[in-house]
Amino acid sequence: MTVQSILDELRERPGTGDVVPIIDPVTEEQIGEFTDCGRDAVDEAVARAKAAFRSGVWNGLPGRERAKIMWRIADLMDQHLDELAELDSLNTGMPLAQAKMIVPTCAEFFRYYAGWCTKLNGTAHEVQMQGGVSGAFAEMHAYTLKEPYGVVGLIFPWNGPIFNACAKIAPALAAGCSSIVKPAEETPLSALLLDRLIREAGVPEGVVNLVTGYGHTAGAALTAHPDVEKIAFTGSTEVGKMIVQASAGNLKKVMLELGGKSPVLIYDDADLNMAIMMASMGIFVHSGQGCVCGSRIFVQRGVYERVVEGIANVANNLKLGGPKEEGAMIGPLISQKQLTRVMGYIDEGKKDGVEVVTGGHRLDRVGYFVHPTVLAGVDPATSRLYREEIFGPVVTVLPFDDDDEAVAMANDTTYGLAATAWTTDLSRAHNLARRLEAGTVSLNCQLVFDHGVPFGGYKQSGWGHEFGKEGIEGYLKTKSVWVQL
């Protein structure tokens, strides 16, 4: 399987809407195109998924049989690691080495959730109920069943195409659901190869259905469809709110992993060399295009200048470049649209008098590259770049004096996806874990992940969880059954 064969397959997919160009963010050149599938294609995909679910061709299989097929998907992903990595690297501009590290993690989603296929059990309850004129107790037996939702829509973003696809498809398959999969219009390439591998592994026709199109066309048709029982979406908070509104028609369940404005707290007793390096990579990796990126850094006043200087030094020494450029550690932004957005925030900050410690400009070369940017002197009350998710390599750094001030500043946001604290005081660290309003709190570490640990957001960073037991429970309904003995 070659990149060209995937591009050819994409171009040949039928559609009724606009032609969607695929742009290489490194060269700014078009490398492919496809036609928006349109509403009719979504309707057909939902009908296939519904028919497959009702037939029991997948959800009717014993759990051990579903598990065997999911292991085959993982094995095939391992065999095609280079192709999957090349596709995501080409499509997003991320360094090829980074993409090659991600793909094995994606394959493990299928192995991890394969293990859950045989463990989807309800619970039994022995119950006595008092009733009747005599007030006698009746012996009852009650139990619960765990059942798949049925037809689910899986919509994932452009910043981590193969990772987000596997994080949703694997638990949906393990639960027994049939799905409609819609990648972002900017980055559909790896989804096409994954779709091939899923079929090759033995997943029956109609169980996983790939549609390609814009969010406002194919995505909107999917989220509003009356035969879709659940939507799992990763993307912006703005679009997440639109999905909630669209779900009202049949009150479909919604799982949302949305935006973030994650705080990083660095204390004067921290291992500063480690904290500076990890906090820097925590915002600059993938050019800041990650929902958990630590875009607001708060530093105890006594070490503030040292930390600001250290982060700026890291920013100035990170080599930006395309996937095939030797030594490149960070790639470009995904598109001209994203470049315009990020530079708009930076330029607005400059007009407001924000101190640009380093960066703040686009690189003088072809490609959507922005120099990693460190900003100080930001007004938390009025600055949009401080309060809104930028999704670029831009970080604000502010000082604090004590725990209460640090926590208040960290929690002063509508988001609550992730937070980090760097301190060698373990009592303080664990107290901060309780006080920080975020779904994930990292202590003396950053950008850590495991398939078995749940991930979700507080406040406007989302509903529900992915990964772990909670991840598969999001695709299961609970039914209670009563029996009088």
C-alpha positions in Angstrom: 0.0 0.0 0.0 1.5 3.3 -1.1 0.6 6.9 -0.3 -0.4 7.3 -3.9 -2.8 4.4 -3.8 -4.5 6.1 -0.7 -4.7 9.4 -2.5 -6.2 7.6 -5.6 -8.7 5.9 -3.4 -9.7 9.1 -1.7 -10.1 10.9 -5.1 -12.3 8.1 -6.4 -14.7 8.1 -3.4 -18.2 9.1 -4.6 -19.7 12.4 -3.4 -22.2 15.0 -4.3 -20.7 18.1 -2.6 -17.8 20.4 -3.1 -14.3 19.2 -4.0 -12.1 19.3 -0.9 -8.4 19.9 -1.4 -5.7 18.2 0.7 -2.9 20.6 1.3 0.6 19.7 2.5 1.2 22.2 5.3 5.0 22.0 4.8 4.9 23.0 1.1 1.5 24.7 1.0 0.9 22.6 -2.2 -2.2 20.5 -3.0 -1.4 16.8 -2.8 -4.8 15.4 -3.3 -8.6 16.0 -3.3 -11.9 14.4 -2.8 -15.6 15.2 -3.2 -17.6 15.9 -0.1 -19.7 12.7 0.4 -23.0 14.7 1.0 -26.0 13.9 3.2 -27.1 10.9 1.0 -23.9 9.1 1.7 -24.3 9.6 5.4 -27.8 8.3 5.3 -26.6 5.2 3.4 -23.8 4.6 5.9 -26.2 4.9 8.8 -28.6 2.5 7.1 -25.7 0.0 6.6 -24.7 0.3 10.2 -28.2 -0.1 11.5 -28.8 -3.2 9.3 -25.5 -4.7 10.5 -26.4 -4.1 14.1 -29.9 -5.6 13.8 -28.5 -8.7 12.0 -26.1 -9.4 15.0 -23.3 -10.0 12.6 -20.9 -8.3 15.0 -22.7 -7.6 18.3 -24.0 -11.2 18.2 -20.6 -12.7 18.1 -19.2 -14.2 21.4 -16.8 -11.7 23.0 -13.8 -14.0 22.5 -14.5 -13.9 18.7 -14.7 -10.1 18.6 -11.4 -10.0 20.6 -9.6 -12.2 18.1 -10.5 -9.9 15.2 -9.5 -6.8 17.2 -6.1 -8.4 17.9 -5.7 -9.0 14.1 -6.4 -5.3 13.5 -3.6 -4.4 15.9 -1.2 -6.9 14.3 -2.0 -5.4 10.8 -1.4 -1.9 12.1 2.0 -3.1 13.4 2.7 -4.5 10.0 1.8 -1.3 8.2 3.3 1.0 10.8 5.5 2.8 8.2 2.6 3.5 5.9 0.3 4.8 8.7 3.0 7.0 10.1 3.9 8.4 6.6 0.3 9.2 5.9 -0.2 11.1 9.2 3.2 12.8 8.9 2.4 13.9 5.3 -1.1 15.0 6.2 -0.3 16.9 9.4 3.3 17.9 8.9 4.5 16.3 12.1 8.0 14.8 12.2 8.0 11.3 10.9 9.8 10.0 14.0 6.9 11.4 16.1 4.3 9.7 13.9 6.2 6.4 14.2 6.0 6.6 18.0 2.3 7.2 17.9 1.2 4.3 15.6 2.2 1.5 18.0 0.3 3.3 20.7 -2.8 3.3 18.4 -2.5 -0.4 17.7 -2.6 -1.1 21.5 -6.0 0.5 21.7 -7.4 -2.5 19.9 -5.4 -5.0 22.1 -6.5 -3.2 25.3 -10.2 -3.1 24.4 -10.1 -6.7 23.0 -9.5 -7.7 26.6 -12.8 -6.1 27.6 -14.8 -8.0 25.0 -15.2 -10.9 27.4 -15.8 -8.8 30.5 -18.9 -6.8 29.7 -20.9 -8.2 32.6 -23.8 -6.8 34.6 -24.3 -7.3 38.3 -26.8 -9.5 40.2 -28.9 -8.4 43.2 -30.9 -10.4 45.7 -33.8 -8.2 46.8 -36.7 -8.5 49.2 -39.7 -6.3 48.6 -42.4 -5.7 51.1 -46.0 -5.3 49.8 -49.6 -6.4 49.9 -52.1 -6.2 52.8 -50.1 -8.6 54.9 -46.9 -6.7 54.4 -45.1 -9.9 53.6 -41.7 -9.9 51.9 -41.5 -11.2 48.4 -38.2 -12.7 47.3 -36.9 -11.1 44.1 -33.9 -11.5 41.9 -32.6 -8.5 39.9 -29.7 -8.2 37.6 -28.3 -5.8 35.0 -27.3 -6.2 31.4 -24.7 -4.2 29.5 -25.8 -3.7 25.9 -24.2 -1.7 23.1 -25.8 1.5 22.1 -26.2 0.4 18.5 -25.3 2.9 15.8 -22.7 5.4 16.9 -21.1 8.3 15.1 -17.3 8.8 15.7 -15.9 12.2 14.7 -12.3 13.1 15.2 -10.0 16.0 14.5 -7.0 16.8 12.4 -4.3 17.2 15.1 -4.0 13.5 15.8 -5.8 11.6 13.1 -4.8 8.0 13.6 -4.7 8.3 17.4 -8.1 9.8 17.8 -9.6 7.3 15.3 -8.3 4.3 17.2 -9.3 5.8 20.6 -12.9 5.7 19.4 -13.2 2.8 17.0 -11.6 0.3 19.4 -14.0 0.7 22.4 -17.0 1.0 20.0 -16.1 -2.3 18.4 -15.4 -4.0 21.7 -18.8 -2.9 23.0 -20.5 -4.4 19.9 -21.6 -1.1 18.3 -21.8 -0.4 14.6 -20.2 2.9 13.7 -19.9 5.7 11.2 -16.4 7.1 11.2 -15.8 10.7 10.0 -12.2 12.1 10.0 -11.5 15.8 9.7 -11.6 17.0 6.1 -8.0 18.2 6.4 -6.6 14.8 7.4 -8.5 11.8 6.0 -5.5 9.8 4.7 -4.7 7.4 7.6 -8.4 6.8 8.1 -8.6 5.2 4.6 -5.8 2.8 5.3 -7.2 2.0 8.8 -10.5 1.2 7.1 -8.8 -1.2 4.8 -7.1 -3.0 7.7 -10.3 -3.2 9.7 -11.9 -5.0 6.8 -8.9 -7.2 6.2 -8.9 -8.3 9.8 -12.4 -9.7 9.4 -14.8 -7.0 10.7 -18.0 -7.6 8.8 -19.3 -5.2 6.2 -21.5 -2.5 7.6 -20.0 -2.6 11.1 -17.5 0.2 10.5 -18.5 2.8 7.8 -16.1 5.6 6.7 -17.5 8.8 5.4 -15.4 11.8 4.2 -16.6 15.4 4.1 -16.8 18.7 5.8 -18.0 19.1 9.4 -20.8 21.4 8.4 -22.1 18.9 5.8 -21.2 15.2 6.6 -20.6 15.9 10.2 -23.8 17.9 10.7 -25.8 15.2 8.9 -24.4 12.5 11.2 -24.9 14.4 14.4 -28.5 15.2 13.6 -29.4 11.7 12.2 -32.4 10.1 14.0 -31.0 6.6 13.7 -27.7 7.5 15.4 -27.9 6.7 19.1 -24.6 8.3 20.2 -22.0 10.7 19.0 -18.4 10.6 20.2 -16.6 13.8 19.2 -13.1 15.2 19.7 -12.6 18.8 18.7 -13.3 22.4 19.6 -15.7 23.5 22.3 -17.5 25.7 19.8 -18.3 22.7 17.6 -19.1 20.5 20.6 -21.8 22.9 21.6 -23.3 22.7 18.1 -23.3 18.9 18.3 -25.2 19.1 21.6 -27.8 21.2 19.9 -28.0 18.9 16.9 -28.5 15.9 19.3 -31.7 17.2 20.7 -33.8 15.7 17.9 -33.7 12.1 19.2 -31.9 13.0 22.5 -28.9 11.0 21.3 -26.1 10.6 23.9 -23.0 12.7 23.4 -19.4 12.1 24.4 -17.3 15.2 24.0 -13.5 15.7 24.3 -13.1 19.4 23.8 -10.7 22.3 24.2 -8.3 23.3 26.9 -6.3 26.1 28.3 -4.2 24.0 30.6 -2.3 25.6 33.5 1.3 24.5 34.5 2.4 25.5 38.0 6.2 25.7 38.6 7.3 26.1 42.2 10.7 27.3 43.4 11.5 23.9 45.0 10.9 22.0 41.7 13.6 20.4 39.6 13.8 23.5 37.4 15.8 22.0 34.6 13.2 19.2 34.2 10.3 21.5 34.7 11.5 24.0 32.1 12.2 21.4 29.5 8.9 19.5 30.0 6.8 22.7 30.3 8.4 23.9 27.0 7.7 20.7 25.2 4.2 20.6 26.7 3.3 23.6 24.7 5.6 23.5 21.7 5.3 19.9 20.7 3.2 19.5 17.5 3.3 23.3 17.3 0.9 23.5 20.2 -1.8 21.8 18.4 -2.9 19.6 21.2 -5.9 19.9 23.6 -3.8 19.2 26.7 -0.9 21.6 25.8 0.1 23.7 28.8 -0.6 27.1 27.3 -0.6 29.0 30.6 2.5 28.7 32.8 2.5 30.1 36.3 5.9 30.4 38.1 6.7 31.2 41.7 8.1 34.7 41.8 11.5 33.8 43.1 12.4 31.7 40.1 10.2 33.5 37.5 12.9 35.2 35.5 15.0 31.9 35.4 12.0 29.9 34.1 11.0 32.5 31.5 14.6 32.6 30.2 14.8 28.8 30.2 11.6 28.4 28.2 12.6 31.0 25.8 15.9 29.3 25.3 14.2 26.0 24.5 11.9 27.8 22.1 14.8 29.3 20.3 16.7 26.0 19.9 13.8 23.8 18.6 14.3 23.1 14.9 11.2 23.5 12.9 10.8 21.6 9.6 9.0 19.1 7.5 8.8 15.4 8.1 11.8 14.7 5.9 14.1 17.5 7.2 16.9 16.2 9.2 16.8 17.2 12.9 13.3 18.7 12.7 11.5 18.4 16.1 8.4 20.5 15.3 6.3 20.7 12.2 4.0 23.4 10.9 0.5 24.4 11.7 -2.1 22.4 9.8 -3.4 25.0 7.4 -3.5 28.6 6.3 -6.7 29.0 8.3 -4.9 27.9 11.5 -1.9 30.1 10.7 -4.2 33.1 10.3 -5.9 32.3 13.6 -2.7 31.9 15.6 -1.0 35.0 14.2 -4.2 36.9 14.8 -4.0 36.2 18.5 -0.3 37.1 18.6 -0.8 40.4 16.7 -3.7 41.4 18.9 -1.5 40.7 22.0 1.3 42.9 20.6 -1.2 45.8 20.1 -2.3 45.3 23.7 1.3 45.7 24.9 2.1 42.1 25.7 5.8 41.5 26.1 7.1 39.1 23.4 10.0 37.3 25.1 10.7 35.4 22.0 9.0 34.3 18.8 5.8 36.1 17.7 6.4 35.7 14.0 5.9 33.4 11.1 9.1 31.7 9.8 10.5 33.2 6.6 10.1 30.1 4.6 7.4 28.2 2.7 5.0 26.3 5.0 2.7 27.2 7.9 5.5 27.6 10.5 5.2 29.8 13.5 8.3 30.4 15.8 7.5 29.0 19.3 6.3 32.1 21.1 6.8 33.1 24.8 4.7 36.0 26.1 4.9 37.8 29.4 3.1 40.8 30.9 -0.4 39.5 29.9 -3.5 40.9 31.5 -5.5 37.9 32.6 -8.7 39.9 32.8 -8.8 41.3 29.3 -6.4 39.3 27.1 -8.1 37.0 24.6 -4.9 35.1 24.0 -4.7 34.3 27.7 -8.3 33.2 28.0 -9.1 31.5 24.7 -7.6 28.3 23.2 -5.2 29.3 20.5 -4.1 25.8 19.4 -0.6 27.0 18.4 2.9 27.2 19.8 2.1 30.2 22.1 2.5 30.3 25.8 1.9 33.0 28.4 4.0 33.0 31.6 2.9 34.8 34.8 4.4 34.9 38.3 2.6 33.9 41.6 3.5 34.2 45.3 1.6 31.4 47.1 -0.6 28.3 46.6 -3.9 30.2 46.9 -2.9 32.7 44.2 -1.6 29.9 41.9 -4.7 27.8 42.2 -7.0 30.8 41.7 -5.1 31.8 38.5 -5.0 28.2 37.3 -8.8 27.6 37.8 -9.8 31.0 36.3 -10.8 29.5 33.0 -13.9 28.0 31.3 -11.8 25.0 30.5 -10.8 22.1 32.7 -9.0 19.4 30.6 -5.5 19.1 32.2 -3.3 20.7 34.7 0.3 20.2 35.8 2.3 21.1 39.0 6.0 20.9 39.5 7.1 20.7 43.2 9.1 18.4 45.4 6.8 19.0 48.3 4.6 15.9 48.1 2.0 17.2 50.6 1.6 20.4 48.4 1.5 18.3 45.3 -1.4 16.1 46.5 -3.3 19.0 47.8 -2.9 20.7 44.4 -4.3 17.6 42.7 -7.5 18.0 44.7 -7.8 21.8 44.2 -7.0 22.1 40.5 -10.2 22.0 38.4 -9.2 19.6 35.6 -10.0 16.1 34.5 -6.3 15.1 34.5 -3.7 16.5 36.9 0.0 15.6 36.4 2.5 16.0 39.2 6.2 16.3 38.3 5.4 14.9 34.8 3.7 16.0 31.7 2.1 14.6 28.5 1.8 11.1 30.1 -0.8 8.6 29.0 -1.9 5.0 29.4 -4.7 3.1 27.7 -6.1 2.0 31.0 -6.3 5.5 32.7 -9.5 7.4 31.9 -9.3 10.8 30.2 -11.9 13.5 30.2 -12.5 17.1 31.0 -14.2 19.4 33.5 -16.3 22.4 32.7 -16.4 23.3 29.0 -13.6 20.7 28.2 -16.1 18.0 27.6 -18.5 15.3 28.7 -17.6 11.7 29.5 -14.3 9.9 29.3 -12.1 8.0 26.9 -9.6 5.2 27.7 -9.8 2.6 30.4 -13.0 1.0 31.7 -14.8 4.3 31.5 -14.0 4.5 27.8 -15.9 1.3 26.9 -18.7 2.1 29.3 -19.4 5.1 27.2 -20.6 2.8 24.4 -22.8 0.6 26.7 -26.3 1.0 28.0 -27.4 -0.5 31.3 -30.7 -2.5 31.5 -32.2 -3.6 34.8 -34.1 -6.9 34.8 -36.5 -8.0 37.7 -37.7 -11.6 38.4 -40.1 -12.6 41.2 -39.0 -15.9 42.7 
